Amino acid sequence: MRVPSRSPGPQPGPTVASTAPARRRPPTAGRRPAPAQPDLAAYRAAVAELLVEVGALADAPSTAARQVLLDQRLREPAIAAVLEATPQGFVGARETLLLEMARYQPNVRSSAQDLTALVRIYLLSRIDVMWWESSAVFLTDGQVNMSTDLVDLEWLRRRGLLAFRYQEQPATLVGRGLRAVRRRLLPGATPNTAGLLFRRARREVVALLNDLGREFALATPPGTPPLWVTSLARSAEHQYRLRRLGYAAMVPSGHCLGWAADLEMAWFRRFGVRDTLADLLLARQAAGEINVVDEGQAWHLCLAPAVRSRFRHAYEAEMGV
């Protein structure tokens, strides 16, 4: 069930002029108008066009041509506006992307299976950090585990308050061994993911995932497994740990700000509903609720600031806060 908008919207009726004496407004000289928000539809369209060209220059001998292409295309107004609005600014975002491409080595762990995927993940995830540039980064594992801005999913799960599933990473060698045995005995029973290291999330993100989980359940046949979450809030410390292991963990990241989550996608092909879930996510992106990044096996999503208060109210209503 979609969370209803709580905005009263424009009120009907004619505008009535005030009879109170006019007050002198302070001088506006030197004030700058608020900057216009980047056009995200134009940004995503421009990134899609860029990816086609990057794919044509993905071989090693095309390194110089690829850099020239990026120098030109990243300066296009639709792309430059978003990169300039990130904490790094245009120059920092551009240099980071070029460095990521120079260091790129394909491996089975990474969601970036080729250079085109790397560019897509990096550029589309910049929307997250543009949106939440004022949010503090969770720098350490301890900050994630102790933050009062995050809630413990296990506490909610035991009380039947979650409309999605997850599994935690095994903390011991014995636990990892049992997980491996279970996968051999019951292949495909659960997604092939490491699981959550941190089972904590912002309240607004929990409400969003619950809303998505209910919508997914209504849109799929009986017996379809619930929405499956593979990653939520995590620390910058852990982000660098993932990078050292070969994952395409971008820095900065919406995960380290607490506003992002990853959803399992590939596993739902077994049940014929992968495209149903994709359509639901893209519809919410079109409605301005989330940003979506196709990362292959999982899709990354980030809550939009415009709907933060709505989902916070939804969480409080659901949990009886």
C-alpha positions in Angstrom: 0.0 0.0 0.0 1.4 3.3 -1.1 2.1 5.8 1.7 -0.4 8.7 1.2 1.0 12.2 0.8 0.3 14.4 3.8 0.8 17.6 2.0 -2.5 19.7 2.0 -1.6 21.1 -1.4 -3.0 24.3 -2.8 -6.2 25.6 -1.1 -9.2 26.6 -3.2 -10.7 30.1 -3.1 -9.7 33.6 -4.2 -6.6 35.3 -2.8 -7.6 38.1 -0.3 -5.4 41.1 0.0 -4.2 41.9 3.5 -5.5 45.1 5.2 -2.5 45.3 7.5 0.1 48.0 6.8 2.9 46.9 4.5 6.2 46.2 6.2 9.4 47.3 4.7 11.4 44.3 3.5 15.1 44.2 4.1 17.2 45.1 1.0 17.8 42.2 -1.3 21.0 43.6 -2.9 23.8 41.0 -2.8 21.4 38.0 -2.3 21.8 35.1 -4.6 18.7 33.2 -5.7 18.5 29.6 -4.7 20.2 27.4 -7.3 17.9 25.5 -9.6 17.8 21.7 -8.9 19.5 19.6 -11.6 17.1 17.9 -14.0 17.5 14.2 -13.0 15.6 12.9 -16.0 18.0 14.7 -18.3 21.0 13.5 -16.3 19.9 9.9 -16.5 19.3 10.2 -20.2 22.7 11.8 -20.8 24.4 9.1 -18.7 22.6 6.4 -20.8 23.9 8.0 -24.0 27.4 8.2 -22.5 27.4 4.5 -21.6 26.8 3.5 -25.2 29.9 5.4 -26.2 32.0 4.1 -23.3 31.0 0.5 -24.3 32.3 1.1 -27.8 35.7 2.2 -26.3 36.0 -0.4 -23.6 39.1 -2.2 -24.9 42.5 -1.4 -23.5 43.9 0.4 -26.6 41.1 2.9 -26.4 42.2 4.4 -23.0 43.2 7.8 -24.5 40.0 8.0 -26.6 37.9 7.1 -23.6 39.4 9.9 -21.5 38.8 12.4 -24.3 35.2 11.2 -24.5 34.6 11.6 -20.8 36.2 15.0 -20.7 33.8 16.2 -23.3 30.6 14.4 -22.2 30.9 15.1 -18.5 30.9 18.8 -19.3 27.5 18.6 -20.9 25.1 20.8 -18.8 22.8 17.9 -17.8 25.7 15.9 -16.3 27.9 18.8 -15.1 25.0 20.2 -13.0 24.7 17.0 -10.9 28.4 16.5 -10.5 28.9 20.1 -9.5 26.2 19.7 -6.8 28.0 16.8 -5.1 30.3 17.4 -2.1 33.3 16.8 -4.4 32.2 19.3 -7.0 32.6 18.7 -10.7 36.4 18.5 -10.8 36.6 16.1 -7.8 33.8 13.8 -9.2 35.4 13.8 -12.6 38.9 12.9 -11.2 37.5 10.2 -9.0 35.7 8.6 -11.9 38.9 8.6 -14.1 40.9 7.2 -11.1 38.2 4.4 -10.6 38.5 3.5 -14.3 42.3 3.5 -14.3 42.3 1.1 -11.3 39.5 -1.1 -12.5 40.1 -4.8 -12.5 37.1 -7.1 -13.2 36.5 -9.8 -10.7 33.6 -12.1 -9.7 32.9 -10.2 -6.5 32.3 -6.8 -8.2 28.9 -5.6 -9.3 30.8 -3.7 -12.1 31.4 -6.6 -14.5 33.0 -4.2 -17.1 34.0 -0.6 -17.5 30.6 0.4 -18.7 29.0 -0.9 -15.5 31.5 0.9 -13.4 30.8 4.2 -15.1 27.0 3.6 -14.8 27.2 2.7 -11.1 29.5 5.7 -10.3 27.6 8.3 -12.2 24.1 7.3 -11.1 25.1 6.9 -7.5 26.2 10.6 -7.5 22.5 11.5 -7.2 22.5 10.0 -3.7 25.4 12.0 -2.5 24.1 15.2 -4.1 20.8 14.7 -2.3 22.3 14.0 1.1 25.4 16.1 1.1 24.4 17.6 4.4 24.2 14.2 6.2 27.1 13.1 8.3 29.0 10.1 7.2 29.1 7.0 9.4 32.9 6.8 9.6 33.4 3.7 11.7 31.6 0.4 12.4 31.1 1.6 15.9 29.3 4.7 14.8 26.8 2.6 12.8 26.2 0.2 15.7 25.7 3.0 18.2 23.9 5.7 16.2 20.5 6.7 17.6 19.5 7.7 14.0 19.4 4.0 13.1 17.1 1.2 14.4 17.8 -2.5 14.9 16.0 -4.6 12.3 16.1 -7.7 14.4 14.1 -6.1 17.1 11.5 -5.2 14.5 11.6 -8.5 12.8 10.9 -10.5 15.9 7.7 -8.4 16.4 6.5 -9.0 12.9 7.0 -5.4 11.9 9.0 -5.9 8.7 7.5 -6.6 5.2 10.9 -7.7 3.8 13.6 -10.3 4.6 17.3 -10.3 5.1 20.0 -12.5 6.5 23.0 -11.5 8.6 26.6 -12.3 7.8 27.9 -15.3 9.9 30.2 -13.9 12.6 32.3 -17.1 13.0 34.0 -19.8 11.0 31.4 -22.3 12.2 28.6 -20.0 11.1 30.1 -19.6 7.6 30.6 -23.4 7.4 26.9 -24.0 8.3 25.8 -21.4 5.7 27.9 -23.2 3.0 26.4 -26.6 3.9 22.9 -25.1 3.8 23.5 -23.7 0.3 24.8 -27.1 -1.0 21.8 -28.9 0.5 19.2 -26.3 -0.6 20.6 -24.5 -3.6 18.5 -21.4 -4.5 16.5 -21.5 -1.3 17.9 -18.0 -0.5 19.8 -15.4 -2.5 23.6 -16.1 -2.9 24.7 -13.1 -0.9 27.0 -12.5 2.1 24.2 -11.0 4.2 24.1 -7.9 6.3 27.1 -7.0 8.4 25.0 -4.2 10.0 21.3 -5.0 10.6 20.6 -1.3 11.2 18.7 1.3 9.1 17.2 4.7 9.3 13.5 4.8 10.2 12.5 6.4 6.9 14.3 3.7 5.0 12.5 1.0 7.0 9.2 2.6 6.1 10.2 2.8 2.4 11.2 -0.9 2.4 8.0 -1.9 4.2 6.0 0.0 1.7 7.9 -1.6 -1.2 7.5 -5.0 0.4 3.8 -4.7 0.6 3.4 -3.4 -2.9 5.6 -6.3 -4.2 3.5 -8.9 -2.4 0.3 -7.5 -3.9 1.9 -7.5 -7.4 3.2 -11.1 -7.4 1.5 -14.5 -7.3 0.9 -16.3 -4.0 4.0 -18.2 -2.8 6.5 -15.6 -4.1 9.1 -14.9 -1.5 9.1 -11.5 0.2 11.3 -8.6 -0.9 14.9 -9.4 0.1 17.3 -6.7 1.3 21.1 -7.4 0.9 22.6 -4.2 2.2 21.6 -1.1 4.3 23.6 1.4 6.3 27.3 0.8 6.5 30.4 2.6 7.6 33.1 4.3 5.5 35.5 1.9 7.3 33.6 -1.1 5.9 33.3 0.6 2.5 37.0 0.6 2.1 37.2 -2.9 3.4 34.8 -3.9 0.6 37.0 -2.1 -1.9 40.1 -4.0 -0.8 38.2 -7.2 -1.5 37.4 -6.1 -5.0 33.8 -4.9 -4.7 32.6 -1.8 -6.6 32.0 0.1 -3.4 31.9 3.8 -4.4 33.2 6.6 -2.2 31.4 8.7 -1.0 28.3 6.4 -0.8 24.6 6.7 0.1 25.1 3.6 2.2 27.6 5.5 4.5 25.1 8.3 4.9 22.4 5.7 5.9 19.9 6.6 3.1 20.6 3.7 0.7 19.7 0.0 0.5 20.4 -2.9 -2.0 17.6 -5.2 -3.1 18.2 -8.7 -4.5 17.0 -8.9 -8.1 18.6 -11.9 -9.9 17.2 -14.5 -7.5 13.6 -13.5 -8.3 14.0 -14.7 -11.8 13.5 -18.2 -10.3 9.9 -17.1 -9.5 9.3 -15.1 -12.7 8.9 -11.8 -10.9 12.2 -10.1 -11.3 10.8 -7.7 -13.9 7.8 -7.0 -11.7 10.1 -5.7 -9.0 12.2 -3.7 -11.5 9.0 -2.0 -12.7 8.0 -1.1 -9.2 11.3 0.4 -8.5 11.5 2.4 -11.7 8.0 3.7 -11.1 9.0 5.0 -7.8 12.0 6.6 -9.3 9.9 8.3 -11.9 7.6 9.6 -9.1 10.7 11.2 -7.4 10.7 8.9 -4.3 14.0 7.1 -4.9 17.1 6.9 -7.0 17.8 3.5 -8.6 21.1 2.0 -9.8 21.1 -1.3 -11.7 24.1 -3.2 -10.2 23.3 -6.6 -11.7 22.4 -9.2 -9.1 21.2 -6.4 -6.8 19.7 -3.0 -7.4 20.8 -0.1 -5.3 18.2 2.5 -4.2 18.3 5.7 -2.2 15.5 7.6 -0.6 14.8 11.1 -1.9 14.9 14.0 0.6 11.6 15.3 -0.8 9.8 12.3 0.8 11.8 11.9 4.0 9.2 13.4 6.3 6.4 11.4 4.7 8.2 8.1 5.3 9.2 9.2 8.8 5.5 9.8 9.6 4.7 6.4 8.1 7.3 4.7 10.3 5.9 6.4 13.4 2.4 5.4 12.5 3.3 1.8 11.7 5.4 1.3 14.9 3.0 3.2 17.1 5.6 5.8 18.1 
